[in-house]
Structure formats: C-alpha cells, structure tokens
Amino acid sequence: MFDIPANIFPWVRAYVGLALIGALFLAGMAAIWIERKLSGDIQERYGPNRVGPMGLLQLVADAIKLFTKEDIIPAKVDKILYVGAPIVIMMSVFLMLVAIPFGAVYINGVEYVLAATQMDISILYIEAVSAIAVIGIFVLGYGQNNKYAMMGTFRNFARMIGYEIPLGITIVSVAVMAGSLDVVEIVHAQSPIWYAFLQPIGFIVFFIAMMADMGRLPFDQNEAEEELQAGVFTEYTGMRFGLGFFAEYFHLILGSFLISLLFLGGWNLPGFVTDNIVLGIILPTLFLIAKATIVMMFIIMMRWAVPRFRIDQVVDLSWKKLLPLSLLNLGWAIALGLYLGA
C-alpha cells in the first residue's frame, strides 16, 4: 500500500473536474459514432466509413462543418433568448456532470470519490438541476417566434411534466432502500445485490422515464421532423444548432450513467476486490463505463425498434401507467426496506 498524503486528493479532484469536461465532449462524439454504426448494422448498411479509419473522423468533419457555418439570427426572434437558450441547455449538462461519481478509491483507509464534487444530497441535486434543461427548452421555443418551435415546446412541457413525477418517485424509492440521497452511498448499498433485481418495476419505470427525459425515440415529439420540421431547433443553424445537437447526446450519456449508478451497482462488480490503488481506480471506473455503454446502446437500438408515439399516447403512458407503477414500487421499497432492516 502506497503512503499517499491525504491533502493531495483535493488537488486531484480539481483536475478530475476539468478532465471530465473534456471527457464529456469525447464521449459525446463517441456516442454519435456508436449510434451511426449501430444504426447502420441494424439497417444492414455500412454507416460512416469514408473519413478516417472506420469513419471515426466523420465526427470531426461534421463538427467543423457546424461550427464554421454562418451564424444567422432571424429578424423576428428575441435575440437575448435566442442566443442564451442553447447556453442554458448546455449549462444544465455541466451542472449535472459535477455531481456524478465515476468511482471511488481507498487511500490510507479513507474513501475518495472520483467526482468533481461530492455532496450528501447529490441525487436530489441532479434531479433539480435537470429542470434547468426544461427551462432552456421553453426559452428555446419561445425566443424563436416560430409556430413549429412553440408547438415543440408545448409537447416538451406536456411530456416532461408527466415523466418527471414517476422519475422522482422512483428516485425516492431508491433513496429509501439505500437510506441516503448520496449517489455514492446508493452504489455502496448495492454491493450485495443490484437494485434492478430488488426493484424490477422501479428499474423499468425509471428506464422509460429517463428515455422520455432525454427526448429519445419514441419520446422525441418535440423534435419530430416529419411533423414539426426541426421542432424546437427550427430557426437554429451552425454553431448554435450544434450546441443543442451535442446537448442531446450529453443527456444520453449522463442518463445512461445514472441508470447504471442507481440500479446496476455503479462501479461495483460482485467478487472484485483489490488492494492495488491503480487497479482500484481504473477497473471500477471501466466497469461503470462498460455498464453505461451497454445501457446507451440499448437506448439507441430502441430508436429502430419502437415507432414514435403520439403525444396523447405519451401523456397516457405517464399518468395512467408509469405513475401508478412508481407509487406501487415506492410501497414495495418501503416494505422491503423495513423487512431487510429488521
């Protein structure tokens, strides 16, 4: 065991926070590449294969294309809201990122969490910060002075209001089982058995509600190209459209990590124990990344397996099915927590 001074880790955490920002952009590009290649395989086509090996540099070419296009601001938009909305949406992503742990390591008997910051109410903080994205979408649609954008905004509000409730109730169910609102403690509580097995109904409800929160198919009614042109991004082009485009994939990545942390044991792997500090940092983080990648790939495959729902079907699914199931799961979590605590 290495003798590492305890006061060095705050500096390491600061560098981890900076590294996470860069890693998120790389992960976003990787998610786009995975979706394109996986979608190509499902549809029996090649996908990107011209620019760079296996089409990897196609992402760089697309980014250059978006960020070098002319920045057009339509005449009738509210310029302050039009310019600020993509920034608000992107800001919500980074605010969520700082509270998500990517592993933990014990040094001299003290646990240090691999996250930009650690707080006792981290899951509550993440749920609250995610609401900023909803505000950003509203500002996005309202500021464009466009009927298609406003229709997309109304659809987004109808969806988000319905799905945030079962999502929050399911998070409460997980917190009741773990006895904590800290994501790290929730991960530790799953070391004997993952909550996906203890709360299968809650896992399914959370998974569906999280997909709706991401705005992924079949829940992308606010951006339905066949009905609303580009929906909430109708009047955007170039760099500002690119920010909204990347924010969608950032939410996909963070949502996949949240599902893995709350229901799939996080960075824990049954039977894995090591006293090596280097392996204790690298391998658990790789376990978490692998779980999140599998979840993300499943969500991507859902795009080609399930047709887009009508907005009335989306609302009915939330209020008439997911909400009662989330309440049932909460009762089950309380009963199971009392039984296991006894």
Sequence and secondary structure as in RCSB ss.txt:
>XXXX:A:sequence
MFDIPANIFPWVRAYVGLALIGALFLAGMAAIWIERKLSGDIQERYGPNRVGPMGLLQLVADAIKLFTKEDIIPA
KVDKILYVGAPIVIMMSVFLMLVAIPFGAVYINGVEYVLAATQMDISILYIEAVSAIAVIGIFVLGYGQNNKYAM
MGTFRNFARMIGYEIPLGITIVSVAVMAGSLDVVEIVHAQSPIWYAFLQPIGFIVFFIAMMADMGRLPFDQNEAE
EELQAGVFTEYTGMRFGLGFFAEYFHLILGSFLISLLFLGGWNLPGFVTDNIVLGIILPTLFLIAKATIVMMFII
MMRWAVPRFRIDQVVDLSWKKLLPLSLLNLGWAIALGLYLGA
>XXXX:A:secstr
     GGGHHHHHHHHHHHHHHHHHHHHHHHHHHHHHHHHHHTTS  S SSSGGGTTHHHHHHHHHHHS     T
TS HHHHHHHHHHHHHHHHHHHTT    EEEETTEEEE SS   TTHHHHHHHHHHHHHHHHHHHHHHTT HHHH
HHHHHHHHHHHHHHHHHHHHHHHHHHHHT S HHHHHHHTSSS HHHH HHHHHHHHHHHHHHHT TTS GGG H
HHHTTGGGTT  HHHHHHHHHHHHHHHHHHHHHHHHHHS TT  TT     HHHHHHHHHHHHHHHHHHHHHHHH
HHHHHS    HHHHHHIIIIIIHHHHHHHHHHHHHHHHHHH 
